[in-house]
Amino acid sequence: MTYAGIFDEMDLSHKFRKLKRENRGLKKENKKLIDEIEELKANLARAKEDHQYDNLVHKHELESLRKK
Protein backbone atom coordinates (compact mmCIF):
# COMPACT_ATOMS: atom_id res chain seq x y z
CA MET A 1 0.00 0.00 0.00
CA THR A 2 1.28 3.44 -0.83
CA TYR A 3 1.48 6.39 1.51
CA ALA A 4 -1.27 8.05 -0.49
CA GLY A 5 -3.45 4.99 0.08
CA ILE A 6 -2.86 5.12 3.83
CA PHE A 7 -3.74 8.80 3.96
CA ASP A 8 -6.87 8.17 1.88
CA GLU A 9 -7.98 5.47 4.34
CA MET A 10 -7.25 7.74 7.29
CA ASP A 11 -9.17 10.54 5.61
CA LEU A 12 -12.13 8.25 4.94
CA SER A 13 -12.02 6.96 8.50
CA HIS A 14 -12.01 10.53 9.80
CA LYS A 15 -14.90 11.49 7.54
CA PHE A 16 -16.84 8.40 8.63
CA ARG A 17 -16.41 9.23 12.34
CA LYS A 18 -17.42 12.83 11.66
CA LEU A 19 -20.55 11.69 9.83
CA LYS A 20 -21.42 9.31 12.65
CA ARG A 21 -21.18 12.18 15.17
CA GLU A 22 -23.29 14.38 12.93
CA ASN A 23 -25.83 11.58 12.57
CA ARG A 24 -26.06 11.18 16.37
CA GLY A 25 -26.65 14.91 16.71
CA LEU A 26 -29.38 14.82 14.09
CA LYS A 27 -31.04 11.87 15.81
CA LYS A 28 -31.10 13.79 19.10
CA GLU A 29 -32.54 16.85 17.36
CA ASN A 30 -35.13 14.69 15.61
CA LYS A 31 -36.15 13.12 18.93
CA LYS A 32 -36.59 16.56 20.50
CA LEU A 33 -38.74 17.68 17.57
CA ILE A 34 -40.87 14.54 17.73
CA ASP A 35 -41.40 15.08 21.46
CA GLU A 36 -42.36 18.70 20.82
CA ILE A 37 -44.84 17.63 18.14
CA GLU A 38 -46.42 15.12 20.53
CA GLU A 39 -46.72 17.82 23.19
CA LEU A 40 -48.32 20.20 20.69
CA LYS A 41 -50.78 17.49 19.61
CA ALA A 42 -51.76 16.91 23.25
CA ASN A 43 -52.19 20.66 23.80
CA LEU A 44 -54.33 20.91 20.68
CA ALA A 45 -56.51 18.02 21.82
CA ARG A 46 -57.02 19.70 25.22
CA ALA A 47 -57.83 23.01 23.56
CA LYS A 48 -60.41 21.32 21.32
CA GLU A 49 -62.00 19.64 24.35
CA ASP A 50 -62.10 22.96 26.22
CA HIS A 51 -63.66 24.68 23.22
CA GLN A 52 -66.25 21.93 22.83
CA TYR A 53 -67.12 22.16 26.54
CA ASP A 54 -67.39 25.95 26.37
CA ASN A 55 -69.73 25.69 23.39
CA LEU A 56 -71.90 23.16 25.24
CA VAL A 57 -72.10 25.38 28.33
CA HIS A 58 -72.94 28.39 26.16
CA LYS A 59 -75.66 26.42 24.38
CA HIS A 60 -77.23 25.38 27.69
CA GLU A 61 -77.06 28.95 28.98
CA LEU A 62 -78.88 30.21 25.88
CA GLU A 63 -81.53 27.51 26.21
CA SER A 64 -82.11 28.39 29.85
CA LEU A 65 -82.42 32.09 28.98
CA ARG A 66 -84.97 31.30 26.25
CA LYS A 67 -87.10 29.33 28.72
CA LYS A 68 -87.42 32.35 31.03
C-alpha positions as CSV (number, residue, x, y, z in Angstrom):
1,M,0.0,0.0,0.0
2,T,1.3,3.4,-0.8
3,Y,1.5,6.4,1.5
4,A,-1.3,8.0,-0.5
5,G,-3.5,5.0,0.1
6,I,-2.9,5.1,3.8
7,F,-3.7,8.8,4.0
8,D,-6.9,8.2,1.9
9,E,-8.0,5.5,4.3
10,M,-7.3,7.7,7.3
11,D,-9.2,10.5,5.6
12,L,-12.1,8.2,4.9
13,S,-12.0,7.0,8.5
14,H,-12.0,10.5,9.8
15,K,-14.9,11.5,7.5
16,F,-16.8,8.4,8.6
17,R,-16.4,9.2,12.3
18,K,-17.4,12.8,11.7
19,L,-20.5,11.7,9.8
20,K,-21.4,9.3,12.7
21,R,-21.2,12.2,15.2
22,E,-23.3,14.4,12.9
23,N,-25.8,11.6,12.6
24,R,-26.1,11.2,16.4
25,G,-26.7,14.9,16.7
26,L,-29.4,14.8,14.1
27,K,-31.0,11.9,15.8
28,K,-31.1,13.8,19.1
29,E,-32.5,16.9,17.4
30,N,-35.1,14.7,15.6
31,K,-36.2,13.1,18.9
32,K,-36.6,16.6,20.5
33,L,-38.7,17.7,17.6
34,I,-40.9,14.5,17.7
35,D,-41.4,15.1,21.5
36,E,-42.4,18.7,20.8
37,I,-44.8,17.6,18.1
38,E,-46.4,15.1,20.5
39,E,-46.7,17.8,23.2
40,L,-48.3,20.2,20.7
41,K,-50.8,17.5,19.6
42,A,-51.8,16.9,23.2
43,N,-52.2,20.7,23.8
44,L,-54.3,20.9,20.7
45,A,-56.5,18.0,21.8
46,R,-57.0,19.7,25.2
47,A,-57.8,23.0,23.6
48,K,-60.4,21.3,21.3
49,E,-62.0,19.6,24.3
50,D,-62.1,23.0,26.2
51,H,-63.7,24.7,23.2
52,Q,-66.3,21.9,22.8
53,Y,-67.1,22.2,26.5
54,D,-67.4,26.0,26.4
55,N,-69.7,25.7,23.4
56,L,-71.9,23.2,25.2
57,V,-72.1,25.4,28.3
58,H,-72.9,28.4,26.2
59,K,-75.7,26.4,24.4
60,H,-77.2,25.4,27.7
61,E,-77.1,29.0,29.0
62,L,-78.9,30.2,25.9
63,E,-81.5,27.5,26.2
64,S,-82.1,28.4,29.9
65,L,-82.4,32.1,29.0
66,R,-85.0,31.3,26.2
67,K,-87.1,29.3,28.7
68,K,-87.4,32.3,31.0
